[in-house]
Amino acid sequence: MANKNMAPKKTPMPEQKPDVRNKNFSEVALGYTEEMALNEAARCLGCKNRPCVSGCPVNVQIPDFITLVAEGKYSEAYKKITETNSLPAVCGRVCPQESQCEGKCVRGIKGEPVAIGRLERFCADYSMKKAEDSGEKAKPNGHKVAVIGAGPAGLTCAGDLARKGYDVTVFEAFHKAGGVLIYGIPEFRLPKAIVQKEIDKLIKAGVKMELNVVAGRAVQVDELLESGFEAVFVGTGAGLPAFLNIEGESLNGVFSANEYLTRNNLMKAFDPNYDTPIFEAKKVAVVGGGNVAMDAARTAKRLGAEVYIVYRRSEEEMPARAEEIHHAKEEGINFNLLCNPVRILGNKDGWVEGIECVRMELGEPDASGRRRPVEKQGSNFVIDVDAVIMAIGTSPNPIIKDTTKGLETNKHGCIVACEDTGKTSKDRVYAGGDAVTGAATVILAMGAGKKAAEAIDKAIMNKAE
């Protein structure tokens, strides 16, 4: 990369205008043009010690692929990414790059880091448009592995094993593969056609998909191990929603973010061509401050509601990505910060008619390192709403734990697994992603799937020798 671009800021990403996009479900970010990609790639310094790579959970060789982009070799850049990343079009859109690869970029010391995620997306989209990735099957190695859950962890594990020649079957409870990529993340952040193309690529590479199969009911881990599978990877996510256990949570018009987003994203409730019901509220309170809360709020806004985020800490402590908070504000979402719900109010017919909150102030840091919110006595107030969406976290469904002998879990219901290998307390069973960590990011789940695939391969091959 001879011609460096020393501009202190990233090449801007084209986007739909806020007052247009908050009324549709088309993708907000429109992607780089070739000229933009070349311009941004020229900002990379090609550091010898590659700090950005150390921040990537799936070990993408970032300077190498960006060098290829700068040389106009987009297909080669895509191939470099896919050496370690099974879902580049997804990662380029939803990874929290600011706290991972870009967070370690040297250019970020005196300006903005290189837009690694945007360049990754550009390469993936370029390849998809050219239909270049054939998903060729590797030579079979004669070994079988089962994967439970077709989310980011399971798909990554399956893809990596298929590339090594394994006969891989993925068992998925829903009627579509993709996990949180399909049911959780809205269309305007991650188009489902993009996810499907990534999945189709894995199927072409030999991964078998068994849909509508609830593991723990239709099939059990022990049965899979007894039926010829030499290892099982559990990547079932954390789909059990949490609630505050406050008065009024059983009223009509109270939803978990999981249900609300699943109806919209997987079951297309926002599309009049589908008959999936969704409560189209006029005023909605979304409780929480993470990415899921932003997704639910921005979805409700697109369905025509006036939307209020209710979060008990300040914006500085919000776990959502800065980009998502910025987009939500641009789209007209109201932020009620340092507020905590104490009661949901209902009318005589059992429907929500308001949410009572109390003002908070920040005290000393708690175990998470964030300052603990403390109630201001007598500061109660009511927000007039007809729906409340709870987005305060999720935990793993206990169905796998309850139907698998010898599988250790912790007090939160998460499967106990080795961080480096995904190995669980049960022989030949591995796990990763939200089923192990609780709700986290797509890329961390993918990283766990990748580590487990390596460990499974090593264990089976050592046994075969």
Stockholm file with secondary structure:
# STOCKHOLM 1.0

chainA/1-465         MANKNMAPKKTPMPEQKPDVRNKNFSEVALGYTEEMALNEAARCLGCKNRPCVSGCPVNVQIPDFITLVAEGKYSEAYKKITETNSLPAVCGRVCPQESQCEGKCVRGIKGEPVAIGRLERFCADYSMKKAEDSGEKAKPNGHKVAVIGAGPAGLTCAGDLARKGYDVTVFEAFHKAGGVLIYGIPEFRLPKAIVQKEIDKLIKAGVKMELNVVAGRAVQVDELLESGFEAVFVGTGAGLPAFLNIEGESLNGVFSANEYLTRNNLMKAFDPNYDTPIFEAKKVAVVGGGNVAMDAARTAKRLGAEVYIVYRRSEEEMPARAEEIHHAKEEGINFNLLCNPVRILGNKDGWVEGIECVRMELGEPDASGRRRPVEKQGSNFVIDVDAVIMAIGTSPNPIIKDTTKGLETNKHGCIVACEDTGKTSKDRVYAGGDAVTGAATVILAMGAGKKAAEAIDKAIMNKAE
#=GR chainA/1-465 SS CCSCCCCSSCCCCCBCCHHHHTTCCSCSBCCCCHHHHHHHHTTCCCCSSCHHHHTCTTCCCHHHHHHHHHTTCHHHHHHHHHTTCSCHHHHHHHSCGGGTTGGGCGGGSSSCCCCHHHHHHHHHHHHHHHTCCCCCCCCCCSCEEEEECCSHHHHHHHHHHHHTTCEEEEECSSSSSCTHHHHTSCTTTSCHHHHHHHHHHHHHTTCEEECSCCBTTTBCHHHHHHTTCSEEEECCCCCEECCCCCBTTTSBTEEEHHHHHHHHHTSCTTSTTSCCCCCCCSEEEEECCSHHHHHHHHHHHHTTCEEEEEESSCGGGCCSCHHHHHHHHHTTCEEEESEEEEEEEECTTSBEEEEEEEEEEEEEECTTSSEEEEECTTCCEEECCSEEEECSCEECCTHHHHHSTTCCBCTTSCBCBCTTTCBBSSTTEEECTHHHHSSCCHHHHHHHHHHHHHHHHHHHHHHHC
#=GC SS_cons         CCSCCCCSSCCCCCBCCHHHHTTCCSCSBCCCCHHHHHHHHTTCCCCSSCHHHHTCTTCCCHHHHHHHHHTTCHHHHHHHHHTTCSCHHHHHHHSCGGGTTGGGCGGGSSSCCCCHHHHHHHHHHHHHHHTCCCCCCCCCCSCEEEEECCSHHHHHHHHHHHHTTCEEEEECSSSSSCTHHHHTSCTTTSCHHHHHHHHHHHHHTTCEEECSCCBTTTBCHHHHHHTTCSEEEECCCCCEECCCCCBTTTSBTEEEHHHHHHHHHTSCTTSTTSCCCCCCCSEEEEECCSHHHHHHHHHHHHTTCEEEEEESSCGGGCCSCHHHHHHHHHTTCEEEESEEEEEEEECTTSBEEEEEEEEEEEEEECTTSSEEEEECTTCCEEECCSEEEECSCEECCTHHHHHSTTCCBCTTSCBCBCTTTCBBSSTTEEECTHHHHSSCCHHHHHHHHHHHHHHHHHHHHHHHC
//
